Each structure stands twice: as structure tokens, then as C-alpha cells.
């Protein structure tokens, strides 16, 4: 368990169960892939963190969001 935490640089694990850790890893990979596919307006930037911040801003405005090219703002 500690070796996995060291290599993945995980500060906190939700569970210590092997299946739970696998689910966390898969969820992280899915989120990463979704961020890779999302297109956001250029003024927000082009890094993954910029995409995440854009999506968070859209969700906080209580607007529906999709993975198409519509603008949130």
C-alpha cells in the first residue's frame, strides 16, 4: 500500500481496500481523459488546470454544460 502511495504521490486515499484503490485510479484516469477531450475558449488557456477551472466556473454558475463547443460565459 505504501509503495503505491509513494509512486502515485497520493496524499490521501479514500479507502485502503484494493478494490477501492483501483476504483480511485480508474476514476482519476477517466477524469484526465475527459479533460483532454474538453474544448474551452482560448482566453481561459490550454492547460488541464485551465480546463478544470473553466468547468468549475461553469458548474458554479448553475448552467448546463456539455462537451461541445458552446461557451459557458
C-alpha positions as CSV (number, residue, x, y, z in Angstrom):
1,X,0.0,0.0,0.0
2,X,2.7,2.5,1.0
3,X,4.6,1.7,-2.2
4,X,1.6,2.6,-4.3
5,X,1.1,5.8,-2.4
6,X,4.8,6.7,-2.9
7,X,4.8,6.0,-6.7
8,X,1.5,7.8,-7.4
9,X,2.2,10.6,-4.9
10,X,-1.2,10.1,-3.3
11,X,-1.6,12.2,-0.2
12,X,-4.9,10.8,0.9
13,X,-6.6,7.6,-0.1
14,X,-10.4,7.3,0.5
15,X,-10.0,3.6,1.2
16,X,-7.3,1.1,2.0
17,X,-9.2,-1.7,0.2
18,X,-7.5,-2.9,-3.0
19,X,-10.8,-2.6,-5.0
20,X,-11.4,0.8,-3.6
21,X,-7.9,2.0,-4.7
22,X,-8.4,0.5,-8.1
23,X,-11.7,2.5,-8.4
24,X,-9.9,5.7,-7.4
25,X,-7.3,5.1,-10.0
26,X,-9.8,4.4,-12.7
27,X,-11.9,7.5,-11.8
28,X,-8.8,9.6,-11.9
29,X,-7.9,8.3,-15.4
30,X,-11.4,8.9,-16.6
31,X,-11.4,12.4,-15.3
32,X,-8.0,13.0,-17.0
33,X,-9.2,11.7,-20.3
34,X,-12.4,13.8,-20.2
35,X,-10.3,16.9,-19.5
36,X,-8.1,16.0,-22.5
37,X,-11.3,15.9,-24.7
38,X,-12.9,19.1,-23.5
39,X,-12.5,22.2,-25.6
40,X,-12.7,25.6,-23.9
41,X,-12.5,29.2,-25.1
42,X,-8.9,30.2,-25.8
43,X,-8.9,33.1,-23.3
44,X,-9.1,30.5,-20.5
45,X,-5.9,28.9,-21.5
46,X,-5.0,25.4,-22.8
47,X,-3.6,23.5,-19.8
48,X,-5.6,20.8,-17.9
49,X,-5.8,23.1,-14.9
50,X,-7.3,25.8,-17.0
51,X,-9.9,23.4,-18.4
52,X,-10.7,22.2,-14.8
53,X,-11.1,25.8,-13.6
54,X,-13.4,26.6,-16.6
55,X,-15.6,23.6,-15.9
56,X,-15.8,24.5,-12.2
57,X,-16.8,28.1,-13.1
58,X,-19.5,26.8,-15.4
59,X,-20.9,24.5,-12.8
60,X,-20.8,27.1,-10.1
61,X,-23.0,29.3,-12.3
62,X,-25.6,26.5,-12.3
63,X,-25.6,26.2,-16.1
64,X,-25.8,23.0,-18.0
65,X,-22.5,22.1,-19.6
66,X,-21.7,19.7,-22.4
67,X,-18.6,18.6,-24.1
68,X,-19.4,20.5,-27.3
69,X,-18.1,23.9,-28.3
70,X,-20.8,26.1,-26.6
71,X,-19.5,28.7,-24.3
72,X,-20.4,28.9,-20.7
73,X,-19.9,32.6,-20.4
